[in-house]
Amino acid sequence: MRLPAITRIFNLNDSNWGRGSGGGSGNEPPRRPQNDGRDNNNGGPPDLDELWRDFNRRLSGLFGRKPSGPPGGGNNGGGRFSPSSRGTGVGLLVVVVVVALLWLASGFFIVQEGQVAVITQFGKYKETTRAGFQWRLPYPIQSHETVNLSQLRTIEVGFRNTSRSKVLQESLMLTDDENIVDMQFVVQYRLKETGARDYLFNNRGPDEAVKQAAETAMREIVGKKKMDFVLYEGRTEVATEVAALMQQIMDLYRTGVLVSTVAIQNAQPPEQVQAAFDDAVKAGQDRERQINEGNAYANKVLPEAQGQAARMIQQAEGYRAKVIGDAQGDAARFMSIESEYSKNPEVLRERFYLATMKEILENSSKVMIDTSAGGNVLYLPLDKIIQQAAQSSPPSGSEAAAAATAAAASSNSRPAPTPAARRKASDLPSLQDSLSINRYSR
């Protein structure tokens, strides 16, 4: 190639550029004639028309056309040009090389971090490239489309931008107990590492598919739950189940989408029944409060009643054991008395008599003295004497001695029993036992 000739033709540093054609031949740039004093520019900058004509002459010279008329420039017009085959070939080759280089250079592209580029060849998937400086065959042979894998995408279902901008066709859902709830939730998702191809080619509208899958999954999960569960204690569980079901749907349709989170923004009954629902909620809260108060009272009363019942049962058990023990003891004592009575009835009868009289006289304030000298029985009004002594003064030593003597005389008036009778009498039971024997003997 004749690059020096080209540089001479398009040399912008030429002082005669745009100032008309001067003398010269071949590919030499024309020179502007000397100023004869009639130039209107007076040495100033060239005209635009002259610049354009000068550019056309130089371009014609590049493609091998030479001026065939008289040299000249300015406003008198240029001469005719004759084509040159050698110059034309060189110019075309230069243009082809430049265009080819520009076409090949258009295949370079840069993929940012967190993105991938999907390359297609004649519209068919070819490969996926990672981040960095990449090259492909230029268009129309190959083309590429950049997909952002790290971007966290968000879809709103049931509302737009704010909770007040509701979309009732999406938010109203039916529960298992045939109630309607207004569900507004947000789905956040990103693409899988190998999901760029599926995201671009397997679905016409992948983002719309995610939205429809979210609405479908929410309706299915809410339709299996009770209204109170969805509105109050089950929000987290519902969101988790919706995310799992959405992922199953996305994998089934091969969208290349990875569901990150499902967040329920608002869950409430429809506005038309909001007042009635609030009343029902308050009634339910009152019911729960009364139930809690009843349970608290029951927890207080029941242990006390159970304790009293246990105490009464223990007392009854103790009384039963006592009665049974007493009865068994009385029966054993009766059997022993009956065996002794059968051995010596006279001694036992005398013992019963003495014990009975002892009990009678212990409760009496009167003393009967039986004397051996006469047949009359002396009566000592001890109760009157004691009352008088208590009213006047304490008894003296002589009166106390007299009372003791009288008591001793009464005890010595009856003959003493024999040693054998005393020993047998000491082995016999008391008056209570004798009364029992008499009662059983009758």
C-alpha positions in Angstrom: 0.0 0.0 0.0 1.1 3.6 -0.7 0.5 5.0 2.8 2.9 7.9 2.3 0.9 9.0 -0.6 -2.3 8.8 1.4 -0.8 10.8 4.2 0.3 13.4 1.8 -3.2 13.7 0.3 -5.0 13.9 3.7 -2.3 15.9 5.4 -4.2 18.4 7.7 -1.0 20.3 8.4 -0.8 21.4 4.8 -0.8 25.2 4.6 -2.7 25.1 1.3 -5.5 22.8 2.7 -8.8 24.4 1.7 -7.1 27.2 -0.1 -7.6 26.1 -3.7 -5.5 24.0 -6.1 -2.2 25.3 -7.2 0.3 23.9 -9.6 1.5 20.4 -9.4 1.1 17.1 -11.0 0.3 13.5 -10.0 -0.6 13.1 -6.4 1.1 16.2 -5.3 -1.4 18.4 -3.4 -2.4 21.5 -5.3 -0.9 24.7 -4.2 -2.7 28.0 -3.9 -1.6 30.7 -6.3 0.1 33.7 -5.0 -2.1 36.5 -3.8 -2.1 39.2 -6.5 -3.9 41.7 -4.3 -7.3 40.9 -5.6 -8.1 38.2 -3.0 -11.2 39.0 -1.0 -10.0 37.0 2.0 -6.9 39.3 2.4 -5.0 36.3 3.9 -7.7 35.3 6.3 -9.2 31.8 6.9 -10.4 29.8 3.9 -14.0 29.5 2.8 -16.2 26.5 3.7 -17.0 25.9 0.1 -13.3 25.9 -0.8 -12.7 23.4 2.0 -15.4 21.1 0.7 -14.1 21.3 -2.9 -10.5 20.7 -1.7 -11.7 17.6 0.2 -13.5 16.2 -2.8 -10.3 16.7 -5.0 -8.1 14.9 -2.5 -10.7 12.0 -2.1 -10.8 11.6 -5.9 -7.0 11.5 -6.0 -7.1 8.7 -3.4 -9.2 6.5 -5.8 -6.9 7.2 -8.7 -8.8 9.9 -10.5 -6.7 12.7 -11.9 -7.8 16.1 -13.1 -8.1 16.2 -16.9 -8.8 19.9 -17.3 -6.8 23.0 -16.5 -5.7 23.3 -12.9 -7.5 25.7 -10.9 -9.6 26.2 -7.9 -11.6 28.7 -6.1 -15.0 29.6 -7.4 -14.1 28.8 -11.0 -14.7 25.1 -10.4 -12.4 22.1 -10.7 -11.4 20.2 -13.8 -12.5 16.7 -14.8 -10.9 13.6 -13.4 -9.9 10.4 -15.1 -9.9 7.1 -13.1 -6.7 5.1 -12.3 -7.0 1.3 -11.8 -4.1 1.0 -9.5 -5.3 3.8 -7.2 -8.8 2.4 -7.1 -7.6 -1.0 -6.0 -5.5 0.4 -3.2 -8.4 2.5 -1.9 -10.8 -0.4 -2.0 -8.4 -2.6 -0.2 -7.9 0.0 2.5 -11.6 0.4 3.0 -12.1 -3.4 3.2 -9.3 -3.9 5.7 -10.6 -1.1 7.9 -14.2 -2.4 7.8 -13.0 -5.9 8.6 -11.0 -4.7 11.6 -13.9 -2.8 12.9 -16.2 -5.7 12.4 -13.9 -8.1 14.3 -13.4 -5.5 17.0 -17.1 -5.4 17.6 -16.9 -8.9 19.0 -15.1 -7.8 22.2 -17.2 -7.2 25.3 -16.8 -7.0 29.0 -18.8 -8.9 31.6 -19.1 -7.3 35.0 -18.6 -9.2 38.3 -21.8 -11.0 39.4 -23.0 -11.3 35.8 -22.7 -13.8 33.0 -23.1 -13.5 29.2 -25.1 -16.0 27.2 -23.7 -16.3 23.7 -26.0 -17.4 20.9 -24.9 -18.5 17.4 -27.5 -17.7 14.7 -30.0 -17.4 17.5 -29.2 -20.8 19.1 -27.6 -21.2 22.5 -23.8 -21.6 22.3 -22.3 -21.1 25.7 -22.2 -19.1 28.9 -19.2 -17.0 29.8 -18.1 -15.7 33.2 -17.1 -12.2 34.3 -14.1 -10.6 32.5 -13.0 -9.4 29.0 -14.5 -11.8 26.5 -14.7 -12.1 22.7 -17.2 -13.7 20.3 -17.7 -13.8 16.6 -19.2 -10.5 15.6 -22.8 -10.0 14.6 -24.7 -11.6 12.8 -22.8 -14.8 13.4 -22.9 -14.6 17.2 -24.5 -12.3 19.8 -24.6 -12.2 23.5 -27.0 -11.1 26.3 -25.8 -10.2 29.8 -27.7 -11.6 32.8 -27.2 -10.4 36.3 -27.0 -13.3 38.8 -26.3 -11.4 41.9 -29.3 -9.0 41.6 -32.0 -9.5 44.2 -35.3 -9.2 42.3 -38.6 -8.3 44.1 -42.2 -9.0 43.2 -45.2 -7.5 45.0 -48.4 -9.5 45.1 -51.7 -7.9 46.3 -50.4 -4.3 46.3 -48.2 -1.9 44.4 -45.5 0.2 46.1 -47.6 0.8 49.3 -50.2 -1.2 51.2 -52.9 1.3 50.4 -52.6 0.6 46.6 -54.3 -2.8 46.8 -54.9 -5.2 44.0 -57.9 -7.1 45.2 -57.8 -9.6 42.4 -54.5 -10.8 43.8 -54.9 -10.3 47.5 -58.3 -11.8 48.3 -58.0 -15.5 49.2 -60.3 -18.2 50.7 -59.4 -20.1 53.8 -60.2 -23.6 54.9 -63.1 -22.4 57.1 -64.7 -20.5 54.2 -63.5 -17.1 55.2 -61.9 -14.4 53.0 -58.6 -12.8 54.0 -56.7 -10.0 52.3 -53.0 -11.2 51.8 -50.3 -8.8 50.7 -46.8 -10.2 50.5 -43.5 -9.7 48.8 -41.3 -12.3 47.1 -37.6 -11.9 46.7 -35.6 -14.1 44.3 -32.4 -14.3 42.3 -31.1 -16.5 39.5 -29.2 -19.7 40.1 -25.5 -20.0 39.1 -26.5 -22.2 36.1 -29.9 -20.7 35.6 -29.1 -17.9 33.0 -29.9 -20.2 30.0 -33.2 -21.4 31.5 -34.1 -17.8 32.5 -33.7 -16.5 29.0 -35.0 -19.3 26.8 -37.3 -21.7 28.7 -40.0 -19.2 29.5 -41.4 -16.2 27.6 -41.9 -14.0 30.7 -39.9 -15.5 33.7 -40.7 -12.6 36.0 -44.4 -12.9 35.3 -44.1 -16.7 35.9 -42.6 -16.0 39.3 -45.5 -13.7 40.2 -48.1 -16.2 39.1 -46.4 -19.0 40.9 -46.3 -16.9 44.1 -50.0 -16.2 43.9 -50.8 -19.8 43.2 -48.7 -21.1 46.1 -50.2 -18.6 48.5 -53.7 -19.5 47.5 -53.0 -23.2 48.0 -51.4 -22.8 51.4 -54.0 -20.4 52.7 -56.8 -22.6 51.5 -55.6 -25.4 53.8 -55.4 -23.2 56.9 -57.9 -21.6 59.3 -58.5 -17.9 59.2 -57.2 -17.2 62.8 -54.1 -19.3 62.1 -53.3 -17.3 58.9 -53.9 -13.9 60.5 -52.1 -14.4 63.8 -49.9 -17.2 65.0 -49.2 -18.9 61.6 -47.8 -16.1 59.5 -44.2 -17.4 59.6 -45.2 -21.0 58.9 -47.4 -19.9 56.0 -44.5 -17.9 54.5 -42.1 -20.8 54.8 -44.5 -23.2 53.1 -45.2 -20.8 50.3 -41.5 -20.4 49.6 -41.0 -24.1 49.4 -44.0 -24.6 47.1 -42.9 -21.8 44.9 -39.4 -23.3 44.5 -41.0 -26.6 43.5 -43.1 -24.8 40.8 -40.0 -22.9 39.5 -38.0 -26.1 39.3 -40.8 -27.8 37.5 -41.0 -25.1 34.8 -37.2 -24.8 34.6 -37.1 -21.0 35.1 -33.6 -20.9 36.7 -35.1 -18.9 39.6 -34.0 -19.4 43.2 -36.6 -18.1 45.7 -34.9 -16.3 48.6 -37.7 -15.1 50.9 -41.4 -14.7 51.1 -42.5 -11.9 53.5 -46.2 -11.3 54.4 -46.6 -7.5 54.6 -50.3 -7.5 55.7 -52.9 -10.1 56.5 -56.4 -8.9 57.5 -60.0 -9.5 56.7 -61.6 -7.5 53.9 -62.4 -3.9 54.6 -66.2 -4.4 54.2 -66.2 -6.7 57.3 -63.4 -5.1 59.3 -65.6 -3.6 62.0 -67.5 -6.9 62.5 -64.3 -8.8 62.6 -62.9 -6.4 65.3 -66.0 -7.0 67.4 -65.5 -10.8 67.0 -61.9 -10.5 67.9 -62.8 -8.5 71.1 -65.4 -11.1 72.0 -62.8 -13.8 71.5 -60.4 -12.0 73.7 -63.0 -11.6 76.4 -63.8 -15.3 76.1 -60.1 -16.2 76.5 -59.8 -13.8 79.5 -62.8 -15.4 81.3 -61.4 -18.9 80.5 -58.1 -17.9 82.0 -59.8 -16.5 85.1 -61.8 -19.7 85.5 -58.7 -21.8 85.1 -56.9 -19.7 87.7 -59.8 -20.1 90.1 -60.0 -23.8 89.4 -56.2 -24.1 90.0 -56.7 -22.5 93.4 -59.8 -24.3 94.6 -59.1 -27.8 93.3 -55.9 -28.4 95.2 -57.6 -27.2 98.4 -60.5 -29.5 97.8 -58.2 -32.4 97.0 -56.2 -31.7 100.2 -59.4 -31.7 102.3 -60.6 -34.9 100.6 -57.3 -36.6 101.3 -57.3 -35.4 104.9 -60.8 -36.7 105.4 -59.9 -40.0 103.8 -56.9 -40.4 106.1 -59.0 -39.5 109.1 -61.6 -42.1 108.1 -58.9 -44.7 107.6 -57.4 -43.9 111.0 -60.9 -44.1 112.6 -61.5 -47.4 110.9 -58.2 -48.7 112.1 -58.9 -47.5 115.6 -62.4 -49.0 115.8 -61.2 -52.3 114.3 -58.3 -52.4 116.8 -60.6 -51.6 119.7 -63.0 -54.2 118.7 -60.3 -56.8 118.3 -58.9 -55.8 121.7 -62.3 -56.0 123.4 -62.9 -59.4 121.8 -59.6 -60.7 123.0 -60.1 -59.3 126.5 -63.6 -60.8 126.7 -62.3 -64.2 125.7 -59.6 -64.0 128.4 -62.2 -62.9 131.0 -64.6 -65.6 130.0 -61.9 -68.2 130.5 -61.1 -66.9 133.9 -64.7 -66.7 134.9 -65.3 -70.3 134.0 -62.4 -71.2 136.4 -63.6 -69.3 139.6 -67.0 -67.6 139.3 -67.3 -66.6 143.0 -64.0 -64.6 143.1 -64.9 -62.8 139.9 -68.3 -61.9 141.2 -66.9 -60.4 144.3 -64.3 -58.5 142.3 -67.1 -57.1 140.1 -69.0 -56.0 143.2 -66.0 -54.3 144.8 -65.2 -52.5 141.5 -68.7 -51.4 141.0 -69.0 -50.0 144.6 -65.7 -48.2 144.1 -66.9 -46.4 141.1 -70.2 -45.5 142.8 -68.6 -44.2 146.0 -66.0 -42.2 144.1 -68.7 -39.9 142.7 -70.7 -39.5 145.9 -70.1 -36.9 148.6 -71.8 -39.0 151.3 -70.0 -41.5 153.6 -71.8 -44.5 155.2 -70.0 -46.1 158.2 -70.9 -49.6 159.2 -70.0 -50.3 162.9 -69.7 -53.6 164.5 -71.0 -52.4 167.9 -74.6 -51.6 166.8 -76.9 -52.3 164.0 -77.4 -48.7 162.9 -75.4 -47.2 160.1 -73.8 -43.8 160.8 -74.2 -41.1 158.1 -71.6 -38.4 157.9 -72.7 -35.3 155.9 -69.3 -34.6 154.6 -70.6 -32.3 151.8 -72.2 -30.0 154.4 -69.1 -30.1 156.5 -66.8 -29.3 153.6 -69.0 -26.4 152.5 -69.1 -24.9 156.0 -65.3 -25.3 156.4 -64.7 -23.7 153.1 -66.9 -20.7 154.1 -65.4 -20.2 157.6 -61.8 -21.2 157.7 -59.5 -24.0 156.6 -59.9 -27.2 158.5 -57.7 -27.8 161.6 -55.4 -30.7 162.2 -57.9 -32.5 164.6 -60.7 -32.4 162.1 -58.6 -33.7 159.4 -57.4 -36.5 161.6 -61.0 -37.3 162.5 -62.0 -37.5 158.9 -59.0 -39.7 158.2 -59.9 -42.0 161.1 -63.5 -42.3 159.9 -62.3 -43.2 156.5 -59.9 -45.8 157.9 -62.7 -47.3 160.1 -64.9 -47.6 157.1 -62.2 -49.4 155.2 -61.4 -51.7 158.2 -65.1 -52.5 159.0 -65.2 -55.3 156.4 -63.1 -58.4 157.0 -60.0 -58.7 154.8 -60.0 -61.3 152.0 -57.8 -64.3 152.1 -54.4 -64.3 150.3 -55.7 -66.7 147.7 -58.7 -64.5 147.0 -56.5 -61.4 146.9 -54.2 -63.0 144.3 -57.1 -64.1 142.1 -58.8 -60.8 142.4 -55.6 -58.9 141.3 -55.5 -61.1 138.1 -59.1 -60.2 137.1 -60.1 -57.2 135.0 -61.8 -54.0 136.1 -65.5 -53.1 136.4 -65.8 -52.1 132.7 -64.8 -55.6 131.8 -67.3 -57.1 134.3 -70.1 -55.0 132.8 -69.1 -56.2 129.3 -69.3 -59.8 130.6 -72.7 -59.2 132.1 -73.9 -57.7 128.9 -72.6 -60.5 126.7 -73.8 -63.1 129.2 -77.3 -61.8 129.0 
